Amino acid sequence: MISRKEFLKQTAYLAAGSALPFWLGENKSSSNNITILYTNDTHARLDPFPDNAVEFAGLGGIARRASLVRQIRREQKNVLLLDAGDVFQGTPWFDMYGGKVDLKLMTEMNYDAMAVGNHEFDRGPEGFAEAAQKAGFPILAANYHVQNTPMNPYVRRLLVKDFGGFRVGIFGLGIQLDGVVPRELHGDVRYRDPEAWARGMARSLREFHRCKYVICLSHLGYSYRDARIDDIKIAQRVEGIDLIIGGHTHTFLDNPVPVTNPAGKTTLISQMGHGGVRLGRIDLNLSERNSPFGTSSRFYTIGKEID
């Protein structure tokens, strides 16, 4: 396990994981473009995977991710950086620091928001609150009632980002706690129907906050064969959401999945697996109104060197 200072000294080279229209190195910066970068289920994987790992050998690492994000920000004027939860738990970094180092490094990387994942409860509401003091960005979960708990000062329902008059609304959804998080770890935090809250958040962001693009950071899971609520069901049942960035099921989606919502419009769903081995990217061209707003996508595999 390398030190925190060594993270920030590392020089990294990132390779594209999908041959789609936007290539790193091309300068397509424009006030008419918004670039959405995203991760999920990084699970305290601050170091790259070991070279002898069964899967993802040598891939990942937060310093490499930070290097790529900085490069993209140099090339693009309007950038959002988001995470769909489960930043905590999975390596000795969490065992030692309880998520504080993860959130501090994400803050230094200028993340705009993250969702609450089930593993954010692994040290209880008190442990979450202790770590969240290091987060210089909103932590979102619209369907968790956190009043009268230590999480209350740190958890918000939604966030609005303004890009020259084009307002992007972001809200979070958390998974059912019963059966996933032991009662002694979630305490008095209450789970509420994510479909109802997604409908209310989308309506509020569009009608009250005047957002033209709505993103849901979901830790519900991509798709289940049973009745459990998931990203597919939310997309099918709730209108007004343009993009769902998902987590929990560790699903690697090479391209966003389009779903027709009740208004007959398209909701895109994406998820970047786990362990920080991928960084997702969606570019919105606001001057084009097809697919929607001229959407193009790709992902980067963190740790494949290029000259």
Residue pairs with C-beta under 8 A, 6 or more apart in sequence:
1 46
1 47
1 91
1 92
1 93
2 47
4 101
4 105
6 63
7 46
7 61
7 62
7 63
7 66
7 105
8 63
8 66
8 108
9 63
10 61
10 63
10 64
10 67
11 67
12 61
12 63
12 64
12 65
12 66
12 67
12 68
12 302
12 303
13 64
13 304
13 305
13 306
14 24
14 64
14 67
14 68
14 71
14 279
14 300
14 301
14 302
14 303
14 304
14 306
15 300
15 301
15 303
15 304
15 305
15 306
16 23
16 24
16 298
16 299
16 300
16 301
17 254
17 278
17 298
17 299
17 300
17 301
17 304
18 254
18 255
18 297
18 298
18 299
19 298
20 255
20 296
20 297
20 298
21 283
21 296
21 298
22 28
22 281
22 283
22 296
22 298
24 68
24 71
24 72
24 75
24 300
25 75
26 75
27 75
28 75
28 76
28 283
29 75
29 76
29 77
30 77
31 77
31 78
31 163
31 164
32 285
32 286
32 287
33 76
33 77
33 78
33 283
33 284
33 285
33 286
34 78
34 79
34 80
34 163
34 166
34 168
34 213
34 283
34 284
34 286
35 72
35 76
35 78
35 79
35 80
35 281
35 282
35 283
35 284
36 79
36 80
36 82
36 215
36 243
36 245
36 280
36 281
36 282
36 283
36 284
37 69
37 72
37 79
37 80
37 81
37 82
37 279
37 280
37 281
38 81
38 82
38 83
38 84
38 245
38 270
38 272
38 279
38 280
38 281
38 282
39 65
39 82
39 83
39 84
39 272
39 276
39 278
39 279
39 280
40 83
40 84
40 85
40 86
40 219
40 245
40 246
40 247
40 248
40 271
40 272
40 273
40 274
41 84
41 85
41 86
41 117
41 247
41 248
41 250
41 273
41 274
41 275
42 62
42 83
42 86
42 87
42 102
42 274
42 275
42 276
43 86
43 87
43 88
43 89
43 90
43 91
43 94
43 119
43 274
43 275
43 276
44 87
44 88
44 89
44 90
44 91
44 93
44 94
44 99
44 102
45 60
45 61
45 62
45 90
45 91
45 275
45 276
46 61
46 62
46 91
46 93
46 101
46 102
46 105
47 60
47 61
47 91
47 93
48 58
48 59
48 60
48 61
48 64
48 302
48 303
49 55
49 56
49 57
49 58
49 59
49 60
49 275
49 277
50 57
50 58
51 57
51 58
56 275
56 277
58 303
59 275
59 277
59 301
59 302
59 303
59 304
60 275
60 276
60 277
60 302
60 303
61 276
61 302
61 303
62 102
62 105
62 109
62 276
64 302
64 303
65 109
65 276
65 279
65 302
66 105
66 108
66 109
68 279
68 300
68 302
69 79
69 81
69 109
69 110
69 279
72 79
72 281
73 79
73 110
78 163
78 164
80 112
80 161
80 168
80 170
80 215
81 109
81 110
81 111
81 112
82 111
82 112
82 113
82 114
82 170
82 215
82 217
82 245
83 106
83 111
83 113
83 114
83 115
83 217
84 114
84 115
84 117
84 217
84 218
84 219
84 245
84 246
84 247
84 248
84 271
85 114
85 115
85 116
85 117
85 118
85 119
85 120
85 172
85 174
85 217
85 219
85 247
85 248
86 117
86 118
86 119
86 120
86 219
86 247
86 248
86 274
87 99
87 102
87 103
87 106
87 114
87 117
87 119
87 120
88 94
88 98
88 99
88 102
88 117
88 119
88 120
88 122
88 123
88 131
89 119
89 122
90 119
90 275
93 101
93 102
94 102
94 122
98 123
98 127
98 130
98 131
99 120
99 123
99 127
99 128
99 131
100 130
100 131
100 133
100 134
101 134
102 131
103 131
103 132
103 134
103 135
104 134
106 114
106 135
106 137
107 134
107 135
107 136
107 137
110 137
111 137
112 137
112 138
112 159
112 161
112 170
113 137
113 138
113 139
113 140
113 159
113 170
113 172
113 217
114 135
114 137
114 138
114 139
114 140
114 172
114 217
115 139
115 140
115 141
115 172
115 173
115 174
115 217
115 218
115 219
115 247
116 139
116 140
116 141
116 144
116 155
116 172
116 174
116 219
117 174
117 175
117 219
117 247
117 248
118 174
118 175
118 177
118 180
118 181
118 219
118 248
120 128
120 139
121 128
121 177
121 181
121 185
121 186
121 189
122 185
123 130
123 131
123 185
124 184
124 185
124 186
124 187
125 146
125 149
125 150
125 151
125 186
125 187
125 188
125 189
126 150
128 150
128 151
128 154
129 150
129 151
129 153
129 154
132 139
132 151
132 153
132 154
133 154
135 154
138 156
138 159
139 154
139 155
139 156
139 172
140 155
140 156
140 157
140 158
140 159
140 170
140 171
140 172
140 217
141 155
141 157
141 172
141 173
141 174
142 157
142 158
142 171
142 172
142 173
142 197
142 198
142 200
142 201
143 173
143 174
143 191
143 192
143 193
143 194
143 196
143 197
143 198
144 151
144 155
144 174
144 189
144 190
144 191
144 192
145 189
145 190
145 191
145 192
146 152
146 155
146 189
148 188
149 187
149 188
149 189
151 189
157 171
157 172
157 201
158 169
158 170
158 171
158 172
158 201
158 204
158 205
158 209
159 169
159 170
159 171
160 167
160 168
160 169
160 170
160 205
160 209
160 211
161 167
161 168
161 170
162 168
166 212
166 213
166 286
167 209
167 210
167 211
167 212
167 213
168 211
168 212
168 213
168 214
168 215
169 201
169 205
169 206
169 209
169 211
169 213
169 214
169 215
170 214
170 215
170 216
170 217
171 198
171 201
171 202
171 205
171 214
171 215
171 216
171 217
172 216
172 217
172 218
172 219
173 194
173 197
173 198
173 216
173 217
173 218
173 219
173 220
173 234
174 191
174 194
174 219
174 220
175 191
175 219
175 220
175 221
175 248
176 191
176 228
176 229
177 186
177 189
177 191
178 191
194 218
194 220
194 229
194 234
195 229
195 233
195 234
195 237
195 238
198 216
198 234
198 238
198 241
199 238
199 239
199 240
201 214
201 216
202 214
202 216
202 238
202 239
202 240
202 241
203 240
205 211
205 214
205 240
206 214
206 240
213 242
213 243
213 284
213 293
214 240
214 241
214 242
214 243
215 241
215 242
215 243
215 244
215 245
216 234
216 241
216 243
216 244
216 245
217 245
217 247
218 231
218 234
218 244
218 245
218 246
218 247
219 246
219 247
219 248
220 229
220 230
220 231
220 234
220 246
220 248
221 228
221 230
221 231
221 246
221 247
221 248
221 249
222 230
222 231
222 232
222 246
222 248
222 249
222 251
222 253
222 269
222 271
223 230
223 231
223 232
223 249
223 251
224 230
230 249
231 244
231 246
231 269
231 271
232 257
232 259
232 269
234 241
234 244
235 241
235 244
235 259
235 261
235 267
235 269
236 259
236 260
236 261
236 262
237 261
237 262
238 261
238 262
238 267
239 261
239 262
239 263
239 265
240 261
240 263
241 261
241 267
242 266
242 267
242 268
242 292
243 256
243 267
243 268
243 269
243 270
243 282
244 267
244 268
244 269
244 270
245 270
245 271
245 280
246 269
246 270
246 271
247 271
249 271
250 271
250 273
250 274
251 271
251 273
252 271
252 272
252 273
252 278
253 269
253 270
253 271
253 272
254 299
255 270
255 297
256 268
256 269
256 270
256 282
256 295
256 297
257 268
257 269
257 270
258 266
258 267
258 268
259 266
259 267
259 268
259 269
260 266
260 267
261 267
265 292
266 291
266 292
268 282
268 295
270 280
270 282
270 297
271 280
272 278
272 279
272 280
272 299
276 302
277 301
277 302
277 303
278 299
278 300
278 301
278 302
279 299
279 300
279 302
280 297
280 299
281 297
281 298
281 299
281 300
282 295
282 296
282 297
283 295
283 296
283 297
284 293
284 294
284 295
285 293
285 294
285 295
285 296
286 293
286 294
287 294
288 294
